[in-house]
Each structure stands twice: as C-alpha cells, then as structure tokens.
Amino acid sequence: MKKVIFILSTVALLLGSTNANAQNNSQDIVDIAVSVDDFSTLVTALKAADLVGALQGDGPFTVFAPVNSGFAKIDADALNSLLQPENKEKLAAILTYHVVSGKITASDVVNALNKGNGKAELTTLNGGKLTAVKKDKGIFLMDANGNYSMISKTDVMASNGVIHIIKDVVMP
C-alpha cells in the first residue's frame, strides 16, 4: 500500500505540476526562461556562455533549469569567475550538462524510472550522464559527482522542447 501511495503521489507531482507559461507553446525555452524571475541567473549564464541562440533553435530540447537559489549555493567568487569571457567554454560545458536532446516529459521520466527499477540514465548535450532517481520525497537528478538536485516542477512546455525546474545546479 505504501508503494502504491508513493507511486500515485509521484505521478501526481510530476503530471500535475504546471506553470502559467506551460500553456503557451508559442514561446521557446529562452523566452520562458527570460519571463521567469527565478531564472535570472540562468539567463545571465546562458548569455555569458553564448548559448541563447542554440536554445532558441528548433530542438527539441529538454532543459533541467536550476532556479536562482540553486546558483546561490555555488561560491560567489566561483560563479562570478565562470561568468567571465575567458571561462565561456567551462560555463557552456556546465550549462549543456543541464540539457538533453529530445523532448522528455514527466510521464516519459516516470516510465523510464519504472523500467529501470527507480533509476534512468540521461545523456546530456555535453556528453555527460545524469541519472534520474526515484526517492521517497520525489524525483531527483544525480550528477557525475553523486550530488542530487530535486525536480520541483515539470512539463513547462515550450515551442522547442520542455523545461523541468530543479532546485540545484548539477555539475559534470
């Protein structure tokens, strides 16, 4: 019974998560990110890494977008350093670690987790691996360093893909 309740609550969390912009498929991923105040650091980083044009492309893309508080957990000096032009490639590698080719919805993630006994591996645009993991409190992404970031909102639909909001920056 406990397992059934967990699965139902996880599906409800993933499928029931919405955003005002989720209904507006005429906006691309960057348009949506720019329109959400809690993505201002992400937008600044995308501009510094010269990735805005790429994420405005046809896609489709799945973006695991960290909120400002996730970026705030990174040492301020380290973050400011990443935003400098001489670190553009390193920043781009970190940001493309948050992007997967194709449109992967919450239901796709749940299906993959069920097939993978609670784990599903995703290959990011920078060639790294992220692992979606089902835990008691929800679905998390595990990065290459074994750190976790909770997926807090899903299926923000864009004209060129989908955004899933995560609480922390994942690192390759």
TORKOL-4160 file (C-alpha; in steps of 0.2 Angstrom, whole numbers, padded with zeros to 4 digits, m for minus):
172
<pt num="1" X="0000" Y="0000" Z="0000"/>
<pt num="2" X="0014" Y="0012" Z="0004"/>
<pt num="3" X="0022" Y="0009" Z="m0013"/>
<pt num="4" X="0006" Y="0012" Z="m0022"/>
<pt num="5" X="0003" Y="0029" Z="m0012"/>
<pt num="6" X="0021" Y="0034" Z="m0016"/>
<pt num="7" X="0019" Y="0030" Z="m0035"/>
<pt num="8" X="0002" Y="0039" Z="m0036"/>
<pt num="9" X="0009" Y="0054" Z="m0027"/>
<pt num="10" X="0025" Y="0054" Z="m0038"/>
<pt num="11" X="0014" Y="0053" Z="m0054"/>
<pt num="12" X="0003" Y="0067" Z="m0047"/>
<pt num="13" X="0018" Y="0078" Z="m0043"/>
<pt num="14" X="0025" Y="0076" Z="m0060"/>
<pt num="15" X="0010" Y="0076" Z="m0070"/>
<pt num="16" X="0001" Y="0089" Z="m0060"/>
<pt num="17" X="0015" Y="0102" Z="m0060"/>
<pt num="18" X="0011" Y="0117" Z="m0071"/>
<pt num="19" X="0017" Y="0134" Z="m0074"/>
<pt num="20" X="0007" Y="0149" Z="m0082"/>
<pt num="21" X="0019" Y="0148" Z="m0097"/>
<pt num="22" X="0016" Y="0129" Z="m0099"/>
<pt num="23" X="0001" Y="0133" Z="m0109"/>
<pt num="24" X="0009" Y="0145" Z="m0121"/>
<pt num="25" X="0018" Y="0134" Z="m0133"/>
<pt num="26" X="0022" Y="0149" Z="m0144"/>
<pt num="27" X="0037" Y="0154" Z="m0133"/>
<pt num="28" X="0054" Y="0145" Z="m0135"/>
<pt num="29" X="0064" Y="0139" Z="m0120"/>
<pt num="30" X="0074" Y="0155" Z="m0119"/>
<pt num="31" X="0058" Y="0166" Z="m0120"/>
<pt num="32" X="0051" Y="0156" Z="m0105"/>
<pt num="33" X="0067" Y="0157" Z="m0095"/>
<pt num="34" X="0068" Y="0176" Z="m0098"/>
<pt num="35" X="0050" Y="0178" Z="m0092"/>
<pt num="36" X="0053" Y="0169" Z="m0075"/>
<pt num="37" X="0061" Y="0180" Z="m0062"/>
<pt num="38" X="0068" Y="0164" Z="m0053"/>
<pt num="39" X="0078" Y="0160" Z="m0069"/>
<pt num="40" X="0088" Y="0177" Z="m0070"/>
<pt num="41" X="0105" Y="0169" Z="m0065"/>
<pt num="42" X="0102" Y="0155" Z="m0078"/>
<pt num="43" X="0098" Y="0168" Z="m0091"/>
<pt num="44" X="0114" Y="0178" Z="m0087"/>
<pt num="45" X="0124" Y="0162" Z="m0088"/>
<pt num="46" X="0116" Y="0157" Z="m0105"/>
<pt num="47" X="0121" Y="0174" Z="m0112"/>
<pt num="48" X="0139" Y="0173" Z="m0105"/>
<pt num="49" X="0141" Y="0156" Z="m0112"/>
<pt num="50" X="0133" Y="0162" Z="m0129"/>
<pt num="51" X="0120" Y="0148" Z="m0128"/>
<pt num="52" X="0105" Y="0159" Z="m0131"/>
<pt num="53" X="0104" Y="0156" Z="m0149"/>
<pt num="54" X="0106" Y="0137" Z="m0148"/>
<pt num="55" X="0092" Y="0136" Z="m0135"/>
<pt num="56" X="0081" Y="0146" Z="m0147"/>
<pt num="57" X="0084" Y="0133" Z="m0161"/>
<pt num="58" X="0072" Y="0120" Z="m0167"/>
<pt num="59" X="0076" Y="0107" Z="m0154"/>
<pt num="60" X="0068" Y="0098" Z="m0147"/>
<pt num="61" X="0077" Y="0100" Z="m0130"/>
<pt num="62" X="0074" Y="0095" Z="m0113"/>
<pt num="63" X="0081" Y="0108" Z="m0100"/>
<pt num="64" X="0083" Y="0105" Z="m0082"/>
<pt num="65" X="0083" Y="0123" Z="m0076"/>
<pt num="66" X="0091" Y="0127" Z="m0060"/>
<pt num="67" X="0082" Y="0142" Z="m0050"/>
<pt num="68" X="0092" Y="0156" Z="m0043"/>
<pt num="69" X="0093" Y="0149" Z="m0026"/>
<pt num="70" X="0102" Y="0134" Z="m0034"/>
<pt num="71" X="0115" Y="0145" Z="m0042"/>
<pt num="72" X="0117" Y="0154" Z="m0025"/>
<pt num="73" X="0123" Y="0138" Z="m0017"/>
<pt num="74" X="0139" Y="0140" Z="m0028"/>
<pt num="75" X="0153" Y="0150" Z="m0021"/>
<pt num="76" X="0150" Y="0168" Z="m0027"/>
<pt num="77" X="0168" Y="0170" Z="m0032"/>
<pt num="78" X="0167" Y="0154" Z="m0042"/>
<pt num="79" X="0151" Y="0159" Z="m0050"/>
<pt num="80" X="0157" Y="0176" Z="m0055"/>
<pt num="81" X="0173" Y="0168" Z="m0062"/>
<pt num="82" X="0163" Y="0157" Z="m0073"/>
<pt num="83" X="0153" Y="0172" Z="m0080"/>
<pt num="84" X="0169" Y="0179" Z="m0086"/>
<pt num="85" X="0173" Y="0178" Z="m0105"/>
<pt num="86" X="0189" Y="0168" Z="m0103"/>
<pt num="87" X="0178" Y="0154" Z="m0094"/>
<pt num="88" X="0165" Y="0153" Z="m0108"/>
<pt num="89" X="0169" Y="0135" Z="m0113"/>
<pt num="90" X="0169" Y="0129" Z="m0095"/>
<pt num="91" X="0152" Y="0138" Z="m0092"/>
<pt num="92" X="0145" Y="0131" Z="m0108"/>
<pt num="93" X="0150" Y="0113" Z="m0103"/>
<pt num="94" X="0141" Y="0116" Z="m0086"/>
<pt num="95" X="0125" Y="0123" Z="m0094"/>
<pt num="96" X="0124" Y="0110" Z="m0108"/>
<pt num="97" X="0125" Y="0097" Z="m0094"/>
<pt num="98" X="0108" Y="0103" Z="m0090"/>
<pt num="99" X="0101" Y="0099" Z="m0107"/>
<pt num="100" X="0096" Y="0083" Z="m0116"/>
<pt num="101" X="0092" Y="0081" Z="m0134"/>
<pt num="102" X="0073" Y="0077" Z="m0137"/>
<pt num="103" X="0058" Y="0081" Z="m0128"/>
<pt num="104" X="0057" Y="0071" Z="m0112"/>
<pt num="105" X="0041" Y="0074" Z="m0102"/>
<pt num="106" X="0037" Y="0069" Z="m0084"/>
<pt num="107" X="0027" Y="0054" Z="m0090"/>
<pt num="108" X="0042" Y="0048" Z="m0100"/>
<pt num="109" X="0054" Y="0050" Z="m0085"/>
<pt num="110" X="0041" Y="0040" Z="m0074"/>
<pt num="111" X="0040" Y="0026" Z="m0087"/>
<pt num="112" X="0059" Y="0026" Z="m0088"/>
<pt num="113" X="0061" Y="0025" Z="m0069"/>
<pt num="114" X="0048" Y="0011" Z="m0068"/>
<pt num="115" X="0058" Y="0001" Z="m0081"/>
<pt num="116" X="0074" Y="0005" Z="m0073"/>
<pt num="117" X="0069" Y="0000" Z="m0055"/>
<pt num="118" X="0069" Y="0018" Z="m0049"/>
<pt num="119" X="0084" Y="0024" Z="m0060"/>
<pt num="120" X="0086" Y="0031" Z="m0078"/>
<pt num="121" X="0101" Y="0037" Z="m0086"/>
<pt num="122" X="0101" Y="0053" Z="m0097"/>
<pt num="123" X="0114" Y="0058" Z="m0109"/>
<pt num="124" X="0117" Y="0077" Z="m0109"/>
<pt num="125" X="0122" Y="0088" Z="m0124"/>
<pt num="126" X="0140" Y="0089" Z="m0117"/>
<pt num="127" X="0141" Y="0070" Z="m0117"/>
<pt num="128" X="0140" Y="0068" Z="m0099"/>
<pt num="129" X="0127" Y="0057" Z="m0089"/>
<pt num="130" X="0114" Y="0062" Z="m0077"/>
<pt num="131" X="0104" Y="0049" Z="m0068"/>
<pt num="132" X="0086" Y="0052" Z="m0063"/>
<pt num="133" X="0082" Y="0043" Z="m0047"/>
<pt num="134" X="0066" Y="0040" Z="m0038"/>
<pt num="135" X="0067" Y="0044" Z="m0019"/>
<pt num="136" X="0054" Y="0045" Z="m0005"/>
<pt num="137" X="0052" Y="0064" Z="m0007"/>
<pt num="138" X="0051" Y="0064" Z="m0026"/>
<pt num="139" X="0062" Y="0063" Z="m0042"/>
<pt num="140" X="0080" Y="0069" Z="m0041"/>
<pt num="141" X="0094" Y="0071" Z="m0054"/>
<pt num="142" X="0111" Y="0064" Z="m0048"/>
<pt num="143" X="0126" Y="0072" Z="m0056"/>
<pt num="144" X="0143" Y="0064" Z="m0061"/>
<pt num="145" X="0149" Y="0069" Z="m0043"/>
<pt num="146" X="0135" Y="0060" Z="m0034"/>
<pt num="147" X="0126" Y="0076" Z="m0029"/>
<pt num="148" X="0107" Y="0077" Z="m0030"/>
<pt num="149" X="0095" Y="0090" Z="m0036"/>
<pt num="150" X="0076" Y="0088" Z="m0034"/>
<pt num="151" X="0065" Y="0091" Z="m0049"/>
<pt num="152" X="0052" Y="0103" Z="m0041"/>
<pt num="153" X="0041" Y="0107" Z="m0056"/>
<pt num="154" X="0039" Y="0098" Z="m0073"/>
<pt num="155" X="0032" Y="0100" Z="m0090"/>
<pt num="156" X="0034" Y="0118" Z="m0094"/>
<pt num="157" X="0031" Y="0116" Z="m0112"/>
<pt num="158" X="0040" Y="0127" Z="m0125"/>
<pt num="159" X="0039" Y="0128" Z="m0144"/>
<pt num="160" X="0055" Y="0119" Z="m0145"/>
<pt num="161" X="0055" Y="0107" Z="m0130"/>
<pt num="162" X="0051" Y="0106" Z="m0112"/>
<pt num="163" X="0058" Y="0113" Z="m0096"/>
<pt num="164" X="0059" Y="0104" Z="m0079"/>
<pt num="165" X="0064" Y="0115" Z="m0064"/>
<pt num="166" X="0077" Y="0109" Z="m0052"/>
<pt num="167" X="0082" Y="0116" Z="m0036"/>
<pt num="168" X="0101" Y="0114" Z="m0038"/>
<pt num="169" X="0114" Y="0116" Z="m0051"/>
<pt num="170" X="0121" Y="0099" Z="m0057"/>
<pt num="171" X="0139" Y="0098" Z="m0061"/>
<pt num="172" X="0148" Y="0087" Z="m0074"/>
